[in-house]
């Protein structure tokens, strides 16, 4: 059995990991259901402020995965979300490669629907990418996506938590204005949505830098191979480098997408259906679909929570290494500087150099499936994504270490399931005061 966190959440096995927290599959003893629990690993003021921002986000929408509750236990805190078992869009592309245009339109419509609700709350996501778009395991039925990971999101008008000349997000999904240091705004999210759509249609991460350069130099290119022209016109409206020329709202982009879908060809009879598989894998030993399985002759913890012997439970352990997210903070490139003119000196006459003829455009039909590039250097990431994926699930029984009964000294004090209210309430008040002081200090700088 796993550790019971704050007397309510029993951590079962790790399913994801980031720079500031690990995501566990957990059992909620109060609501008697499985949830995803993000456990904060760091406790510095900057990370705590981001944690408070993320856990305070409450958005109810079928295509948004926002925090549902939170808890604190000693020096650790966590918040929980619905458990989504179908992996991310990256897993779907890994299984099938490029997806059919009509299937992509269904996903894009759901993403824009959820994003319109997020924007209506005044929140800019700032990290839209395939790894942060999770899928319900619907099999061959209608797909159902959830926009997740609001770790670096912020409300418009809130003070930023990053230093000047830094940009936060994932390289390859930055909007051009983000690289120029502009304040976070809704059109930047829409630019990332356009890049995600290209990723789904082509099966590879698009070269955002080359795409922006071509738009700026030659205008909107023709539709890439395999993308119907009506759908490409919608994507081009999302990918305009100038935010003033881009779709201004997710609702507007969704209306244009609905009109484009009507002009797409019907899917063929022999087209292979796209199936979204369960990526979490089986539950470890001791757990079933209805929760923890009590050993014969013993009562379950749900029946007798007050008699739980915390010292006999498995302690919280760090999850095994899994692939890290690319999300982080990066230096903005310095503005170009004019070279200092040198004193004029007489130069020998040189024969005129013939001017070459105008070369053809380097992007006559841009290859949007190039490897990702970024004009920034990676530094230590501040946030990491929650991705429920097969690559992040250890083999059954390997997610958490076995019972360390031999390593626990006989005189180890027993730990109560959770702090009493007289301890939890002051801790919560101190956290809120720290948050208020942090916001005040940021506004004074």
N, C-alpha and C positions, 0 to 999 in steps of 0.2 A: 504494500500500500504506500501511496505517496504522502508527502507532507501536507497537512491541512493548514492552509494559509488563512490567518485571521478567523479561525474557527468555522470557515465556510467553504473555501475553495481548495479542493484536493488536487495538487499538481500531479499529473500522470506521466506524460512524456513530452520532451521538447519537439516542436514542429517547425521552429524558425528561430533565427538569431540575428541581432543587429548590434550596432555599436553601443546603444544605450539600454538595450533590453533584450530579453529572450522571450519567445512566445511558446507557451505550453498548452497542450490539451489538458483541460481541467474539468473536474466534476463539481458542479454547484450543489452543495448539500441542501441549500434552502429551497431552490427552485427545482432541484432534482433533474438536471439536464447537463449535457456537456457544453462547455464554452471554450473559447480561446482566451487565455490569460497572458497579458504582456507584463512581465516582471521587470521592473526598473533595476538595473545593475549599478548605475552610478548615482551619486548623491550630491554632486556639486550644484551650486545655486543655478547655473545656466541650464543644466539638464532638468532640474526640478521645475523651473519655470516652464519649459517646454512640456513637461509631463502634465502640469496643472492645466495648461492651455488645451492639450489634446483630450484629457479626460473630461474637461468641462464641455466639450462639444457634444451636443445632443441634437442629432438630425434624424428624423424618422422618415425613411424613404426606402422602398423595396430594392433600390439599386445603390444604396449607400451603406457602408459598414462602419458605423461610428461607435465609440465606446458606450457601454451600457451601464457599468457600475465600476466602483473602485474600492480598494481596501488597503489598509496598512497594518504591518505586523513587525514590531521592533524596528529594524533599520531598513526594511524592504517595503516597497509599495508596488501595487499592480492595478491594472484596470482590465475589464473583461469585455469581450465582443462575442457576437454569434460565431459559432464554429462553421467555417466554410470548407468543404472537403474536396472541391473539384480542382484545386490548384489555381494557378494564375493563367493569364493569356499566354505567357511564355510556355507553359506546359502544353497548351492546345497547339501552338505552333510547332513545338517539339514533336508532337504526335502526328500532325498532318501536313506541316509546311504551309504554303499559301492557302488561304481559305476562300470559299466561293463568295462572290460579291454580295449576294443576297444575305448570306449568313453574316458577313461583316456589317452590312447595313443594320441588321437586327441588333448586333452588339453595339454599334455606334449610336443607334437611337436610344438604347438603354443607358449608355454612358452619358449622353447629352441630357437625358431626362434627370438622372441623378445629379449631374453637375449643375443644372439649372436650379435645383433646390439648394445645393450648397452655396451657389452664388447669391441666391435670394436671401440667405442668412448673412450676407456680407463677408463670406469666407472665401479666400483664394487658396486653392489646394497647394500649388507650387511644386508638386512632385508627381504629376500624372505620367505613368509609364506602364508597360505591360505587367511588370512584376507587382504593381500595386493595384491591379484590377483582377479581382478574384472571381472564380466561377463556382457556382453550385454544381454538384455532380448530378446532372439531369439526364445523363445517358444520351440517347438519340432524340430526346424531346426538345422542346423549345429552350434555347440557352437562357441562362439567368446570371448576369454579372453583378458584382458589388464593388464599388469604388472604395478603397480602403487606405489606411496609413495617412493620418492627418498630423503626423509628428512635426512637420515644418509648416503646416498651414497657418494662416493668420487672418484675422479680420482686418478689413481695410480701415486705416486710421490708427491701428494699434502700433505701439513702438516696436521696432525691429530688435531682434535678439542677436543679430550678427553685426560685426564691425563694418566700418566704412570700407569700400573697395572689396567687399566679399559678396559672392552670390551663392545662394543655397539651392540645391537641387541635384539633378542627375545629368552628367555630361551627355550630350546627344539629344536632350529633350528641353534645352533652354530655348526660350524665345529670344530673338535678336535684341529686344529692348532690355531683357534681363542682363545680357552681357554688357550693356551700356550703363548698368547701375540704376535703371528705372525702378520706381516703387512697384511692388507686386500689384497686379491688376488682373481682371477676369480674362482679357484677350490673351494673356500669356498662357493660361490654362487651355484655351481653345487651340492655340498653336500646337501644344503638346498632344491634344486629341487628334489633330491632323496627322502628326507623326506616328501615333499609335495605329491609326487607320492604314497608313502606308505599310507599316510593319505587318499587319494582319493580311493585307492583300498580296504582299510580295514575299512574306516568310522570312524577311531579314530586316535588321535595323537600318533605317534609311540614313543616308549621309546628309544630316541636317545642314551642315556648313556649305557643302556644294550646292544644295538645293536653294539656300538663301542667296548665295552668290549669283546663281543663274536667274532667280526671280529679279534680283536687283539690276542685273546687267542686261537681260534680254526679255524681261517680262514673263508672263505665265507660259510655261512650256506646254507642249501638247501632251495628251494623256499617255502615261507609260503603258507599255504592253501589258495586256491582261486586265486593265482597269477601264470599265465602260466610261464613255465621255460624260454622260450625265452625273455619274458619281464623282468623276475627276473634277468637275466644275465646283462641286461642294467642297472637296478637299482643298482645291486651290484657294477657295475663300477662307479656309482655316489656316493656310500656310503662307499667306501674304506676309513678307517681312515687315511692312509698315502696319503697325497695329491699327491705324486709322482706316486702312483699306481692308482689314480683316473683319470677319463676323464680330459684332460687338457683344452678342449674348449667345448663350447656349440654346435658348429658345428659338432665336432666329436661324441658327445653324440647323436645328432639328426640323424646322418647317421646310427649309430648302432640301434637306435629306429626304423628307417624306415625298416631296414632288419628284425627286430624282428616282426613287425606288419604283414609282409607277412606270418609268420609262426603261427599266432594266428588263432584259430577256428572262423568261421563265426558266427555272432550273430543269435540266434534262431528266428523263426517266432513269437513266443509268448513272446519274451523279451519286457518288458515295456520300451517305449522310455523315455529318460530323458528330462524333460521340464524345461527351465530356466525362472522363473517368473519375473515379474516386482516387485521389492522390495521397490520402492520409495513411492508408494501410490499416491493418487490423489493430484492435485494442490490445494492450499488453495483458499478460496473465493477471487474473484477479479482478478484471473489469468486464462487464457485459453491456449490452445495449441499454439496460435499465440502471446502470451505475455499478458501484463496487459490489463484488460478490463476496458475501460473508463466508468465512471458513466454517465447516461443520461444527456445531456445538457452540458457536460464538454468535453474538448479536452484531448486526451491522452498525456502522457509525451513525447512519441516519436514524436508527432506532434509539441508540443510547449515546448521544454526542457528549454527554457530561462524563462518561466513563472511559473516554478515549485516553489511552496512555501515549502521550506525545513522544516519550522517549523511545517507545518501541516502533515508532513509525520511521519511514525512510526519510533522512534529512534532505533538505534542498541541496541539489548539486548543480554545478554549472553544466549546461548542455554541451554535447560534443561539438567540435568545430563544424560549421556548415558554410556554404558560400555566402559571402558578405554582399550587402547591397552597395550599389554605386553612389547612393545619395550622400551628399556631404556639403561642406562649405569650401569654396574655391576663390582664389584671388582673381579679381577682375583684371584684365590686361590694362596696363597704363595707357593713357591717351597718347596718340602719336605726337612727337615733338619735331619741330622744324630744325634742321641742322644749322648750326651757327655759321654765318657766311665768313669765308676767309678773305684776308686782304687781297685786293686785286693786283695781280701780277701779269706781266706780259707773257703770253703763251705763243709758242711758235704756231704758225698757220698750219692747219691740218686739212687734208682733202676732205670734202664733204662725204659723209657716210650715206650710202644709198638707203632709202627708207623701204623696209620690206612691205610687201603687199599685205593688206588686211587678212589676217588668218581667220579661218572658220571658227565659229563658237565652240569652245571646249565642251559645251553641253547641248549639242543639237537635239539629242534625245537623251536627257539626263538619266544616268543609271542611279536610281535611288536606292539601290541595294548594296551600296558600298559599306565598308567597315566603318564603325562610328569614329568620329574625330571630335576633339574639343580644343578650344583655344585657351584652356586653363590647365593648370597643373594640379594633380590630385594632392590633397592633404588629408589629415585624419578626419574621417567622416564623423559628423555630429549626430546624424540620425540614420536609422536603418529601416528597411521595409519589413513588414509582416508578409511573408509568402508561405502559404500552406502548400507544400510541394513534396513530391516523392523523394527528390534529392535531399530533402532536409529531414527525412524521417529515418531514425535508426532502425535496425532490425529489431523484431520483438524481443523485449528483455534487455536491449542494449541502450535504451534511451536514458535510463537512470541506473545508478549503481546498485548492487544487491545490498541486502540488509547488513549494515556494518555493526552487527551486535558485538563482534569481538573487539571493535575499535572504540566502543563507548565505555568509558570507565564506569565501574559499579556505583561510584558516588556521584554520577552526573545528576544534577537536579532535574526533576520533571518539569516540563514546560506546559503551561495551561493553553487551551486551544486558542485563546486570543486575549488581547488586553482588555481590562475592564473599562467601563465608560469613563471613570475618573481619570484614566490615562489616555484613552483614545481622543476624548474631547479636547484636552489641552494640546495634544499633538496636532490635531486638525487646526486649532486656532493659531498655533505657532506657524504652521505651513501657510495659512492664509495671510498672516502678518508678513511673512517673508516674501510672499508673492507681491503684496501691496508695496513693500519697501523696494523690491526689485524694480517694479514698474515705475515708482517715483524716481528712483535713481537713474533709470534709463531716460526718463523725460527731462531730467535736469542736465544731462550731458549735451 
